[in-house]
């Protein structure tokens, strides 16, 4: 369209007409509008990142500047657009990570906060315009509610505000490292095309190309790569080692996708000599988003590590480089669904990332300061901190309270177990206690199982998994799940609901597990249908007359006017009550149970404070002892002879508190002792004050929802053994469902009589192309075999030198060189005994064990180098025809358990409109018989079955009640009536103005 304006005013008025159609334009209004559009800092802000990108795109040197547009900016933009139009320049790639930035939570909350502040400002202005604004105080004008409401709304209802995935430590870490293209200001799932979802060259080292969900969100939700971080502008950066004149330096630079294109970057696997010089010749490099070969002297940067390109979840899959990408994606996603087992076991074949993940996830307890373990039990660890680490006035004791059997968001169990013993010395950063799915500070999501790739009577058809009964007996995959059940007593119109053990029409046996307050005991074993919390609700039939009320009050006839609404255990669930919490509204009388729980909490808090005080006082007294030893007594008080020398025996013969009453001949020391007396007194007062604050916090009423008087939460621990129908998987996307649990004696066994734990289908490997699982099996077998050999040597009481030589061969045949000469004989023996369960191996991603390495390890363990052996049939004792691949694979039990999914309906709730049964386990619903199933019955000609399905088993209301009555009466005939869905259809057609009537045949 040709611009008809010829001067500034006309142009301004034209812009005004476009922006504000229908309003009469004036020169002032047009000028003001135009100024506010781009040239007013109050109305327009390009932001620091906007200015940086703007200047970069226009090829300017300076990347900082004003937040508003200047005349030069507009002229340069026009020049750029004309150049693009003329084909001299290219348009930007919208999917380039230099054009996509991470918006952090802080930035989004800042925007919400600003919205809240604007609301506050508006309210203040309104308040000040009112007539009685004289003599107002600031607190009367300003109401901070809008700010807190805006922030609460953001965390409560934002699409990106999610419950943390707490299945296991890995799922927590990956959830925190997730980046999403969805949400406010982002893409809509339906409108996102293929390009946005696809892997881009700039993802290298920033976003993982493997880990993303399957399904509609694929490529829109991603995971940060291992070393990626965001810079101040929100762009993702990845680290590279600087290469100067062909020499790799230790300098590490973080480059964003924008900067990276300007450099020639070599891979981490490039050959380097002893002087860190890149070996001469052509080197595989990346330059301007392309892979190419470059001369070694031209290289400017080098990757930090081969695992730089993948995410945390993908980096703990050994032999990832041998797996097809689709299966690797499944593998990394399924590791996040692994349920923490009862006894965690770290993998024999890992990648070396396990310890890092476990520590960074925060589920383990890490020592804050160095010191000595003073006390340790299952629930807490007390560390006396080294003097060198404490500053004046600082507490010399660290108390770590461990989390015991707590429920996670996914109902799995969070439990911490101490690793340290009394008097152990610990350094800052050491792991003191294991959390869920960690074994001695390493991530342990599953179990090392002896597996064989072979079919067995069709029971591992279609990825089914066959498991030995031995696995169940040894509780290898037994998991604890914690269910939380809540009972709420509300204030109703008639009278308040009551939590009580006095429930009408309930047997004594049903109440046997409740205390006098009507709440179940901790430790009680409960099963489906048992009462957890007794509760009665007033019946809302009729208002009582005063006379009736009086008679009720005298004779206590309660049963007639209340109904039982107790909290019961859902059907199909059984477990142990491990914890009960009672919350009472401020002003409501607490029951006996609530008071006893409070008492217990106060007792625990007091124990913590007493321990802390005792250790700090002991520290002070040990300092006093050092000061007093060798000094002379001044006065003969406390029964001492004057000028008697103070010795250890003398001090130990009297109470510690009396040490401070000694007056010595050293005047300076006496002043010090007086100061210490004051210090101890202050310490005690401080602890008493803190304990009082804690006590008040525990005893104060709870902030409950409106209308709620009391709330009881009961936690049940449910133990789940592995059973047919549970889902299991390896780390390579090799998932399956357990088909059968076979007696140990029927499982195939090795020549030395060891039965196989798990049988997998060999057909699951070739078409899936996840060969990593086979390599893991071989290396796992070697690792276990080496452990068995070491165990045999220890049992045969071999010479320490022989054991040392064998360990030397294991650790230095391939991989990283380890110096075992510095270990003492005692340490070598201790190390050997720790390795009898198997020698752990790390095969890092893209830098893992080669085929030769695996062969050499198998050879060292005296196992066949091709990784196959003859197995014997447990049923007949005969040899199998062919050798079978056997080894140790790390198997996970996933949080898709048959107990949570299996369900059967008798009679239950119906949908109001269609009168068909509801669907789903939660609604106690029926099974859907869809149109394809109807076709199947039609094809069979099963007319009566089909009629049954469409009428009495579904929505023929009269027919189904008659059917029920007939069955009860012992009559076995059925007459189908009219399905309710037909009536619904008729009504819907009538709503279109077409009348349909059924005429009966006469």
MARNUDREN-669801 format. One line per field, with one value per residue (C-alpha): x, y, z negated. Coordinates in steps of 0.25 Angstrom, whole numbers. Each point is the difference from the previous one (the first is absolute). Layout:
BEGIN
east	X | ...
north	Y | ...
up	Z | ...
This chain:
BEGIN
east	0 | 6 | 1 | -8 | 6 | 9 | 4 | 2 | -14 | -7 | 8 | -3 | -15 | 0 | 7 | -10 | -12 | 6 | 3 | -13 | -11 | -12 | 6 | 1 | 15 | 7 | 15 | 3 | -7 | 7 | 14 | -3 | -4 | 12 | 10 | -6 | 1 | 15 | 7 | -5 | 7 | -12 | -8 | 11 | 12 | 8 | 7 | 15 | -1 | -9 | 11 | 11 | -8 | -4 | 14 | 6 | -10 | 4 | 15 | 3 | 12 | -7 | -10 | -5 | -9 | -13 | -13 | -7 | 1 | 8 | -1 | 13 | -6 | -12 | 9 | 9 | -12 | -6 | 14 | 1 | -14 | 3 | 13 | -8 | -11 | 12 | 5 | 13 | -3 | -7 | -12 | 3 | -2 | -11 | 4 | 14 | 4 | 6 | -15 | -6 | 2 | -3 | -10 | 3 | -10 | 6 | -3 | -14 | -3 | 6 | -11 | -11 | 6 | -1 | -14 | -3 | 7 | -8 | -13 | 5 | 4 | -14 | -7 | 9 | -4 | -14 | 1 | 7 | -11 | -10 | -5 | 5 | 15 | 5 | 9 | 1 | 11 | 8 | -5 | -14 | 2 | 8 | -5 | 10 | -11 | 0 | 15 | -1 | -12 | 7 | 12 | -9 | -8 | 13 | 5 | -14 | -6 | 12 | 1 | 15 | -2 | 1 | 0 | 15 | 1 | 6 | 0 | 15 | 12 | 2 | -14 | 1 | 13 | -5 | -13 | 8 | 8 | -12 | -2 | -14 | -5 | -14 | -7 | -3 | 7 | 4 | -5 | -13 | 1 | -9 | 6 | 15 | 5 | 11 | 11 | -1 | 0 | 12 | 14 | 8 | 15 | 1 | -6 | 14 | 5 | -12 | -13 | 0 | -4 | -5 | -8 | -14 | -14 | -6 | -14 | -6 | 11 | 12 | 11 | -8 | 5 | 15 | 11 | 12 | 13 | 10 | 9 | -10 | -3 | -8 | 8 | -5 | -9 | -7 | 8 | 5 | 15 | 9 | 15 | 12 | 15 | 8 | 10 | 12 | 9 | -4 | 2 | -12 | 0 | -7 | -8 | -15 | -9 | -15 | -5 | -14 | -6 | 2 | 15 | 3 | -2 | 12 | 10 | 5 | -3 | 6 | -6 | 4 | 5 | 11 | 14 | 9 | 15 | 7 | 1 | -14 | 3 | -11 | 6 | 4 | -9 | -15 | -10 | -15 | -5 | -13 | 0 | -12 | -10 | 7 | 8 | 13 | 15 | 10 | 15 | 4 | 7 | -13 | -8 | -4 | -8 | -3 | -11 | 1 | -5 | -6 | -13 | -2 | -11 | -9 | -9 | 2 | -10 | 7 | 14 | -3 | -3 | 12 | 3 | -10 | 8 | -4 | -15 | -10 | -4 | -15 | 3 | 10 | -11 | -9 | 12 | 3 | -15 | -2 | 11 | -8 | -11 | 8 | -6 | 11 | 2 | 0 | 15 | 7 | 11 | 9 | 3 | 11 | 1 | -2 | 6 | 7 | -12 | -7 | 7 | -2 | -15 | -2 | 7 | -6 | -14 | 0 | -5 | 12 | 5 | 13 | 10 | 0 | 13 | 11 | -1 | -2 | -13 | -4 | -14 | -7 | -13 | -10 | -6 | 11 | 15 | 7 | 14 | 10 | 6 | 15 | 5 | 7 | -14 | -7 | 0 | -1 | -14 | -4 | -7 | 11 | -10 | -8 | -13 | -6 | -14 | -2 | -13 | -7 | -11 | -6 | -9 | 4 | -9 | -1 | -3 | 14 | 8 | 10 | 9 | 15 | 9 | 13 | 14 | 9 | 3 | 4 | 13 | 2 | 7 | -7 | 4 | -9 | -7 | 0 | -13 | -5 | -13 | -6 | -14 | -10 | 7 | 14 | 10 | 12 | -2 | -2 | -13 | -6 | -14 | -1 | 7 | 11 | -7 | 6 | -7 | 0 | -5 | -9 | -15 | -6 | -14 | -5 | 0 | 9 | -8 | -2 | 10 | -6 | 10 | 2 | 4 | 6 | -7 | 14 | -1 | -13 | 5 | 12 | -8 | 8 | -11 | -9 | -4 | -6 | -11 | -6 | -15 | -6 | -14 | -7 | -13 | -6 | -10 | -8 | -10 | -14 | -13 | -6 | 12 | 15 | 5 | 8 | 12 | -3 | 0 | -15 | -5 | -14 | -3 | 15 | 5 | 11 | 9 | 0 | 3 | 12 | 11 | -5 | 4 | -10 | 0 | -4 | 13 | 8 | 13 | 13 | 5 | -13 | -1 | -12 | -7 | -11 | -13 | 7 | -4 | 12 | -7 | -14 | -9 | -15 | -8 | -13 | -12 | -6 | -15 | -7 | 2 | -2 | -10 | 6 | -7 | 6 | 14 | -2 | -4 | 12 | 9 | -5 | -1 | 12 | -7 | 10 | -1 | -13 | 5 | 14 | 5 | 13 | 10 | 13 | 13 | 2 | 11 | -3 | -3 | 12 | 10 | 7 | 11 | 6 | -4 | 14 | -4 | -13 | -1 | -11 | -2 | -10 | -5 | 4 | -11 | -5 | 3 | 11 | -3 | 9 | 7 | 4 | 6 | 8 | 6 | 3 | 7 | 8 | 5 | 4 | 8 | 8 | 2 | 5 | 10 | 6 | 2 | 5 | 10 | 5 | 1 | 8 | 10 | 2 | 2 | 10 | 8 | 0 | 4 | 11 | 6 | -1 | 7 | 12 | 0 | 0 | 10 | 13 | -5 | 0 | -12 | -1 | -10 | -3 | -15 | -6 | 9 | 13 | 13 | 5 | 10 | -3 | 3 | -12 | 1 | -9 | -3 | -4 | -10 | -6 | -3 | -9 | -13 | 3 | -8 | 9 | 12 | -4 | -1 | 15 | 8 | 15 | 12 | -1 | -8 | -2 | -5 | -10 | -6 | -1 | -7 | -10 | -3 | -2 | -10 | -8 | 1 | -5 | -12 | -3 | 1 | -11 | -9 | 1 | -3 | -12 | -5 | 1 | -7 | -11 | -2 | 0 | -10 | -10 | 1 | -3 | -12 | -7 | -12 | 0 | -4 | -11 | -10 | -12 | -11 | 10 | 1 | 10 | 8 | 7 | 10 | 3 | 13 | -1 | 13 | -3 | 10 | -1 | 8 | 2 | -11 | -6 | -5 | 11 | 8 | 15 | 11 | 15 | 7 | 0 | -15 | -2 | -13 | -10 | -11 | 3 | -8 | 3 | 8 | 6 | 5 | 15 | 1 | -6 | 9 | 11 | 13 | 15 | 10 | 4 | -15 | -3 | -14 | -3 | -8 | -7 | -2 | -2 | -4 | 12 | -10 | -1 | 14 | 2 | -12 | 1 | 15 | 4 | 12 | 5 | -8 | 8 | 14 | -5 | -4 | 14 | 8 | -9 | 3 | 15 | -2 | -7 | 10 | 11 | -7 | -2 | 15 | 4 | -9 | 6 | 14 | -4 | -7 | 13 | 8 | 9 | 12 | -2 | 10 | -8 | -13 | 7 | 5 | -14 | -6 | 12 | -4 | -15 | 2 | 12 | -3 | -9 | -6 | 6 | 13 | -2 | 12 | -2 | 14 | -3 | -10 | 4 | -2 | -12 | -6 | 1 | -7 | -11 | -1 | 0 | -11 | -9 | 2 | -5 | -14 | 5 | 10 | -7 | 3 | -2 | -2 | -3 | -9 | 7 | 13 | -3 | 6 | 3 | -2 | 15 | -2 | -12 | 7 | 12 | -8 | -8 | 14 | 5 | -13 | 2 | -13 | -2 | 5 | -13 | -9 | -8 | -1 | -8 | -12 | -8 | -16 | -5 | -12 | 8 | 14 | 4 | 10 | -6 | 4 | 7 | 9 | -7 | 4 | 0 | 5 | -4 | -9 | -5 | -16 | -9 | -14 | -9 | -11 | -11 | -4 | -11 | -6 | -3 | -6 | -8 | -14 | -14 | -14 | -12 | -11 | 4 | -3 | -7 | 1 | -12 | -3 | 3 | -2 | 12 | 10 | 12 | 14 | 13 | 5 | -2 | -15 | -1 | -4 | -3 | 8 | -4 | -5 | 3 | -5 | 12 | -4 | -14 | 5 | 7 | -13 | -8 | 11 | -2 | -15 | -1 | -13 | -5 | 14 | -1 | -14 | 5 | 11 | -8 | -12 | 1 | 15 | -1 | -11 | -13 | -5 | -12 | 6 | 13 | -8 | -9 | 12 | 6 | -13 | -1 | 14 | -3 | -13 | 8 | -8 | 10 | -8 | 2 | -9 | 7 | -7 | 3 | 14 | 1 | 9 | -11 | -9 | 12 | 1 | -15 | 1 | 12 | -8 | -12 | 9 | 2 | -15 | -2 | -10 | 3 | -10 | 0 | -12 | -2 | -5 | -15
north	0 | 14 | 10 | 12 | 9 | 11 | 6 | -3 | 5 | -8 | -13 | 2 | 1 | -12 | -8 | 5 | -4 | -14 | -2 | 7 | -2 | 8 | 11 | 14 | 2 | 13 | 4 | -1 | -13 | -6 | 5 | -5 | -14 | -1 | 4 | -10 | -11 | -1 | 12 | 1 | -8 | -1 | -7 | -7 | -8 | -8 | -6 | -4 | -13 | 7 | 11 | -10 | -9 | 13 | 5 | -13 | -2 | 13 | -3 | 11 | -1 | 5 | -9 | 9 | 12 | 7 | -8 | 9 | 1 | 11 | 5 | -7 | -13 | 2 | 4 | -12 | -10 | 6 | -2 | -15 | -3 | 6 | -8 | -13 | 4 | 2 | -14 | 5 | -5 | -12 | 0 | -6 | -14 | 0 | -13 | 4 | 0 | 14 | 4 | -8 | 4 | -7 | 8 | -4 | -1 | 13 | 8 | -5 | 3 | 14 | 2 | -5 | 8 | 13 | -3 | -1 | 13 | 7 | -5 | 6 | 13 | 1 | -3 | 10 | 11 | -3 | 1 | 13 | 6 | -2 | 11 | -5 | -1 | 10 | -6 | -14 | -9 | -8 | -13 | 4 | 4 | -11 | -14 | -11 | -11 | 2 | -3 | -12 | -5 | 2 | -8 | -11 | 0 | -2 | -12 | -6 | 1 | 2 | -10 | -2 | -1 | -15 | -10 | -5 | -14 | -7 | -15 | 0 | 9 | 0 | 5 | 11 | 5 | -1 | 7 | 12 | 0 | 0 | 11 | 1 | 8 | -1 | 9 | 15 | 7 | -13 | -9 | -7 | -15 | -1 | 11 | -5 | -5 | -10 | 11 | 4 | -14 | -5 | 0 | 12 | 1 | 10 | -10 | -6 | 1 | 8 | -8 | -15 | -6 | -13 | 3 | 5 | -5 | -10 | 5 | 14 | 7 | -6 | 10 | 11 | -4 | -2 | -3 | 9 | -7 | -4 | 12 | 10 | 13 | 13 | 13 | 14 | 2 | -14 | -7 | -13 | -2 | -12 | -1 | -2 | -1 | 10 | -4 | 9 | -3 | -15 | -1 | -4 | 9 | -2 | 13 | -2 | 10 | -1 | 4 | 3 | -5 | 14 | 0 | -14 | 1 | 9 | -11 | -13 | -10 | -14 | -12 | -5 | -13 | 7 | -7 | 8 | -3 | 1 | 15 | 2 | 3 | -3 | -11 | 5 | -2 | 2 | 0 | -1 | 13 | 9 | 13 | 9 | -11 | -10 | -12 | 1 | -4 | 11 | 0 | -2 | 13 | 8 | -6 | 11 | -8 | -14 | -7 | -2 | -14 | -11 | 0 | 15 | -1 | -9 | 3 | -6 | -12 | -4 | 2 | -12 | -10 | -8 | -3 | 10 | 2 | -14 | 2 | 6 | 14 | -4 | -11 | 9 | 10 | -10 | -5 | 14 | 3 | -14 | 2 | 12 | -10 | -10 | -3 | 0 | -14 | -5 | -2 | 9 | -7 | 9 | -5 | -9 | 7 | 15 | 13 | 7 | 10 | -7 | 6 | 14 | -2 | -5 | 11 | 11 | -5 | 3 | -13 | -4 | 7 | 7 | 5 | 16 | 0 | -9 | -7 | -13 | -8 | 2 | -7 | -8 | -8 | -3 | 14 | 10 | 2 | 9 | 6 | 7 | 10 | 2 | 12 | 5 | 1 | 8 | 15 | 7 | -1 | -10 | -14 | -11 | -10 | -5 | -8 | -7 | -5 | -11 | -2 | -13 | -6 | 12 | 1 | 6 | 6 | -13 | -8 | -6 | -1 | 10 | -6 | 4 | -10 | 4 | -5 | 5 | -7 | 6 | 7 | 0 | 13 | 7 | 11 | 11 | -5 | -15 | -8 | -3 | -7 | -7 | 4 | -7 | -7 | 3 | -10 | 5 | 14 | -6 | 0 | -14 | 0 | -15 | -14 | -8 | -12 | -13 | 0 | -9 | 3 | -12 | -4 | -8 | -7 | 12 | 8 | 11 | 2 | 15 | 6 | -8 | -2 | -13 | 1 | -11 | -2 | 3 | 15 | 1 | -8 | 9 | 12 | 6 | 8 | 2 | 14 | 8 | 10 | 10 | 4 | 12 | 0 | 12 | 2 | 14 | 4 | 12 | 9 | -3 | 7 | -9 | -2 | -3 | -13 | -8 | -9 | -11 | -14 | 0 | -4 | -6 | -14 | -4 | -13 | 0 | -7 | 11 | 10 | -8 | 7 | 14 | 8 | 7 | 12 | -8 | 0 | -13 | -4 | 2 | -14 | -6 | -10 | 4 | -6 | 5 | 5 | 2 | 13 | 10 | 12 | -1 | 12 | 2 | 11 | 5 | -4 | 12 | -5 | 9 | 11 | -5 | 6 | 6 | -12 | -10 | 6 | 0 | -15 | -3 | 7 | -7 | -14 | 1 | -6 | 3 | -11 | 5 | 13 | -3 | -8 | -7 | 7 | -6 | 0 | -15 | -7 | -1 | -14 | -8 | 8 | -6 | 6 | 5 | 13 | 8 | 14 | 8 | 15 | 8 | 14 | 8 | 14 | 11 | 1 | -14 | -10 | -10 | -15 | -9 | -5 | 14 | 3 | -13 | 3 | 14 | -5 | -10 | 11 | 9 | -11 | -2 | 15 | 0 | -12 | 8 | 13 | -8 | -8 | 13 | 7 | -12 | 0 | 15 | 0 | -12 | 8 | 12 | -9 | -7 | 14 | 3 | -13 | 4 | 14 | -5 | -12 | 4 | 13 | 2 | 2 | 13 | -2 | -12 | 0 | -13 | -7 | 2 | 3 | 14 | 0 | -14 | -4 | -3 | -14 | -9 | -9 | 12 | 5 | -13 | -2 | 12 | 4 | 8 | 12 | 2 | 1 | 15 | 3 | -3 | 13 | -1 | 8 | 4 | 13 | 0 | -14 | 3 | 11 | -10 | -10 | 10 | 4 | -15 | -1 | 11 | -7 | -13 | 7 | 8 | -13 | -7 | 12 | 1 | -15 | 1 | 12 | -8 | -12 | 9 | 5 | -14 | -5 | 12 | -4 | -14 | 3 | 11 | -2 | -4 | 9 | -9 | 3 | 8 | -9 | -11 | -2 | -12 | -8 | -14 | -5 | -15 | -6 | -14 | -8 | -10 | -11 | -4 | -12 | -2 | -8 | -4 | 13 | 9 | 8 | -1 | 5 | 1 | 13 | -1 | 1 | -15 | 0 | -11 | -6 | -12 | -11 | -11 | -3 | -13 | -9 | 0 | -15 | 2 | 12 | -3 | -2 | 1 | -11 | 3 | 0 | 15 | 2 | 12 | 11 | 6 | -5 | 11 | -3 | 1 | 5 | 13 | 4 | 0 | 8 | 10 | 2 | 2 | -8 | 7 | -9 | -12 | 7 | 4 | -15 | -5 | 11 | -3 | -14 | 3 | 9 | -10 | -11 | 8 | 2 | -15 | -3 | 10 | -7 | -13 | 5 | 6 | -13 | -8 | 9 | 4 | 9 | 15 | 2 | -9 | 7 | 13 | -5 | -4 | 13 | 7 | -8 | 4 | 14 | 3 | -10 | 11 | 14 | 9 | -3 | -2 | 0 | -12 | 1 | 11 | -9 | -8 | -15 | 2 | 10 | -10 | -11 | 10 | 4 | -14 | -4 | 11 | -4 | -15 | 4 | 5 | 10 | 13 | 5 | 14 | 0 | 15 | 5 | 1 | -4 | -14 | -14 | -5 | -15 | -3 | 6 | -9 | -12 | 2 | 2 | -13 | -7 | 5 | -6 | -13 | 1 | -3 | 12 | -1 | 2 | -13 | -13 | -13 | 1 | -12 | -1 | 0 | -8 | -12 | 2 | -1 | 9 | 11 | -2 | 13 | 9 | 11 | 15 | 1 | 12 | 10 | 11 | 12 | -1 | 10 | -2 | 12 | 7 | -7 | -11 | -10 | 3 | 15 | -4 | -13 | 2 | -7 | 5 | -7 | 11 | 14 | 15 | 4 | 12 | 9 | 3 | -13 | -9 | -8 | -4 | 10 | -4 | -1 | -6 | 13 | 0 | -15 | 0 | -11 | -5 | 8 | -9 | 9 | 0 | -9 | -10 | 0 | -3 | -12 | -5 | 3 | -8 | -12 | 1 | 0 | 7 | -3 | 4 | 13 | 3 | -2 | 9 | 11 | -1 | -7 | 1 | 15 | 10 | -8 | 5 | -8 | -12 | 0 | 1 | -12 | -8 | 2 | -4 | -12 | -5 | 2 | -8 | -11 | 3 | -1 | 8 | 14 | 10 | 12 | 13 | 14 | 5 | 14 | 5 | -2 | 10 | 10 | -1 | 2 | 12 | 6 | -1 | 6 | 12 | 2 | 1 | -14 | -8 | -15 | -10 | -15 | -7 | -14 | -11 | -4
up	0 | 4 | -11 | 3 | -11 | 3 | -13 | -15 | -5 | 11 | -3 | -15 | 2 | 10 | -11 | -10 | 9 | 1 | -15 | -5 | 11 | -3 | -9 | 6 | 2 | -5 | 2 | -15 | -2 | 12 | -5 | -14 | 6 | 9 | -11 | -10 | 10 | 1 | -6 | -14 | -11 | -8 | 11 | 8 | -5 | 10 | -12 | -1 | 8 | 10 | 2 | 1 | 10 | 8 | 1 | 3 | 12 | 5 | -1 | -10 | -9 | -12 | -7 | -11 | 2 | -2 | -3 | 10 | 15 | 6 | 14 | 4 | -4 | 9 | 12 | -2 | -1 | 13 | 7 | -6 | 6 | 13 | 1 | -3 | 10 | 10 | -3 | -6 | -14 | -6 | -10 | -14 | -4 | -10 | -6 | -2 | -15 | 2 | 3 | -12 | -14 | -13 | -9 | -14 | -11 | -6 | 12 | 1 | -15 | 2 | 10 | -9 | -11 | 9 | 3 | -15 | -3 | 11 | -7 | -13 | 6 | 6 | -13 | -7 | 10 | -2 | -15 | 1 | 8 | -10 | -9 | -13 | 4 | -10 | -11 | 6 | -4 | 11 | -6 | 2 | 15 | 4 | 1 | 4 | 3 | 15 | 1 | -8 | 8 | 13 | -5 | -6 | 13 | 8 | -8 | -2 | 14 | 10 | 11 | -3 | -15 | -2 | -12 | 0 | 6 | -13 | 5 | -2 | -1 | 15 | 3 | -10 | 7 | 14 | -4 | -5 | 13 | 9 | 11 | 6 | 13 | -5 | -11 | 0 | 11 | 6 | 11 | 0 | 1 | 12 | 8 | -2 | 13 | 3 | 1 | -14 | -5 | 8 | -5 | 4 | 2 | -11 | -10 | -1 | -14 | -4 | 1 | 0 | 14 | -7 | -12 | 3 | -2 | 10 | 5 | 2 | -7 | 7 | 3 | -8 | -13 | -1 | -10 | -2 | 4 | -12 | 1 | 5 | -7 | 3 | 1 | -5 | 13 | -2 | 12 | -2 | -1 | 1 | -5 | 10 | -3 | 7 | 10 | 3 | 12 | -1 | -15 | -9 | -12 | -13 | 2 | 2 | 7 | 0 | 14 | 4 | 13 | 6 | -3 | 3 | 15 | 1 | -5 | 5 | -11 | 0 | -7 | -14 | 6 | 9 | -2 | -9 | -3 | -14 | 1 | 2 | 15 | 10 | 9 | 14 | 11 | 4 | -12 | -1 | -4 | 0 | 7 | 3 | -4 | 10 | -3 | 8 | 0 | -4 | -2 | -15 | -1 | 4 | -11 | -10 | -10 | -4 | -7 | -15 | 0 | 9 | -9 | 2 | 10 | -9 | -12 | -14 | 3 | 13 | -6 | -10 | 11 | 3 | 14 | 5 | 13 | 4 | -2 | 10 | -3 | -2 | -10 | -7 | -2 | -6 | -9 | -6 | -2 | -7 | -9 | -6 | -3 | -8 | -14 | -11 | -5 | -14 | 0 | 11 | 8 | 9 | 14 | 3 | 13 | -1 | 7 | -11 | -2 | -10 | -12 | 5 | 3 | -14 | -7 | 8 | -1 | -15 | -5 | -7 | -13 | 3 | -11 | -1 | -8 | -4 | -13 | -8 | -2 | -14 | 1 | 10 | 1 | 11 | -1 | -2 | 1 | -10 | 5 | -10 | 10 | 0 | -7 | 13 | 7 | -11 | -1 | -13 | -5 | 10 | -4 | -1 | 3 | 12 | -1 | 12 | -2 | 10 | 7 | -4 | 9 | 6 | 11 | 13 | 11 | 7 | -13 | 1 | -13 | -4 | -11 | -4 | -6 | -7 | 6 | -11 | -13 | -14 | -1 | 15 | 6 | 11 | 9 | 6 | 12 | -4 | 1 | -14 | 3 | 12 | 6 | 8 | 12 | -4 | -4 | -8 | 7 | 14 | 8 | -1 | 8 | 1 | -2 | 7 | 5 | 6 | 14 | 12 | 14 | 3 | 2 | -10 | 4 | 6 | -13 | 5 | 13 | 4 | -10 | -12 | -11 | -8 | -14 | -10 | -13 | -7 | 4 | -8 | -12 | -1 | 1 | 11 | 6 | -12 | -2 | -11 | 4 | -9 | 1 | -7 | -4 | -5 | -9 | -1 | -11 | 5 | -7 | 6 | 0 | -11 | -9 | 2 | 5 | -10 | 0 | -11 | -3 | -3 | 14 | 1 | 5 | 1 | -7 | -11 | 9 | 10 | -11 | -6 | 8 | -5 | -12 | -9 | 9 | 12 | 7 | 4 | -8 | 7 | 3 | 3 | 11 | 9 | 12 | 10 | -7 | -14 | -7 | -1 | -6 | -6 | 4 | -2 | 8 | -5 | 9 | 6 | 0 | -9 | -11 | -14 | -9 | -13 | -8 | 9 | -1 | -16 | 1 | 9 | -10 | -12 | 6 | 10 | 11 | 11 | 10 | 6 | 4 | 6 | 11 | 1 | 10 | -5 | 8 | 4 | 7 | 15 | 5 | 5 | -8 | -13 | -8 | -13 | -6 | -2 | -3 | -5 | 0 | -6 | 4 | -9 | 3 | -10 | -11 | 2 | -12 | 4 | -3 | -8 | 13 | 5 | -14 | 0 | 14 | -4 | -13 | 9 | 9 | -12 | -6 | 13 | 2 | -15 | 3 | 12 | -8 | -12 | 9 | 6 | -13 | -6 | 11 | 0 | -15 | 1 | 10 | -9 | -12 | 8 | 3 | -15 | -4 | 10 | -7 | -14 | 1 | -7 | -7 | -15 | -9 | -6 | -12 | -8 | 5 | 4 | -10 | 8 | -7 | 4 | 12 | 3 | 15 | 8 | 7 | 8 | -11 | -9 | 11 | 3 | -15 | 0 | 8 | 12 | -4 | -12 | 9 | 3 | -15 | -2 | -2 | 5 | -3 | 15 | 0 | 15 | -1 | -11 | 9 | 12 | -9 | -4 | 14 | 3 | -11 | 6 | 14 | -5 | -7 | 13 | 7 | -9 | 1 | 15 | 1 | -10 | 9 | 13 | -7 | -5 | 15 | 5 | -11 | 4 | 14 | -2 | -10 | 8 | 8 | 14 | 12 | 6 | 12 | -3 | -7 | -4 | -15 | 0 | 10 | -2 | 10 | -1 | 7 | 4 | 4 | 11 | 4 | 14 | 5 | 15 | 7 | 13 | 7 | -6 | 11 | 0 | 9 | 2 | 3 | 15 | 3 | -2 | -7 | -3 | -9 | -10 | 6 | -11 | -12 | 2 | -12 | -1 | 3 | 14 | 4 | 10 | -8 | 3 | 0 | -14 | -5 | 0 | 4 | 9 | -6 | 12 | 14 | 11 | 15 | 9 | 11 | -8 | 5 | 15 | 5 | -12 | 3 | -15 | 0 | -12 | -9 | 6 | -3 | -14 | -2 | 4 | -8 | -12 | 1 | 0 | -12 | -8 | 4 | -5 | -13 | -1 | 3 | -11 | -10 | 4 | -2 | -14 | -4 | 4 | -8 | 12 | -3 | 0 | 11 | 9 | -3 | 2 | 14 | 4 | -4 | 8 | 12 | -2 | -1 | 9 | 12 | 7 | -3 | -10 | -7 | -15 | -10 | -10 | -5 | -10 | -7 | -12 | -1 | -10 | 10 | 11 | -8 | -4 | 15 | 5 | -10 | 4 | 15 | -2 | 4 | 13 | 5 | 4 | 14 | 6 | 15 | 3 | 11 | 14 | -7 | -5 | 0 | 13 | 5 | -3 | -14 | -3 | 5 | -8 | -13 | 3 | 2 | -13 | -7 | 7 | 8 | 15 | 8 | 9 | -12 | 2 | -8 | 0 | -9 | -5 | 0 | -15 | 4 | 6 | -3 | 15 | 7 | 9 | 14 | 2 | -9 | -6 | -3 | -15 | -9 | -10 | 4 | -8 | -1 | -5 | -6 | 6 | -7 | 8 | -9 | 2 | -14 | 4 | 14 | -2 | -4 | 2 | -2 | -6 | -1 | -1 | 4 | 13 | 9 | -3 | 15 | 7 | -12 | 5 | -11 | -2 | 5 | -8 | -12 | -9 | 3 | -2 | 15 | 10 | 13 | 13 | 11 | 11 | 15 | 4 | -10 | 5 | 14 | -5 | -6 | 12 | 8 | -8 | 0 | -15 | 0 | -14 | -6 | 8 | -5 | -14 | 2 | 5 | -9 | -14 | -2 | 4 | -1 | 1 | -14 | -2 | 7 | -9 | -13 | 5 | 3 | -14 | -6 | 9 | -3 | -15 | 2 | 7 | 14 | 11 | 11 | 5 | 8 | 5 | 0 | 6 | -2 | -6 | 10 | 10 | -8 | -1 | 15 | 2 | -9 | 7 | 14 | -6 | -5 | 15 | 3 | 5 | -7 | -1 | -7 | -1 | 4 | -6 | 9 | -3
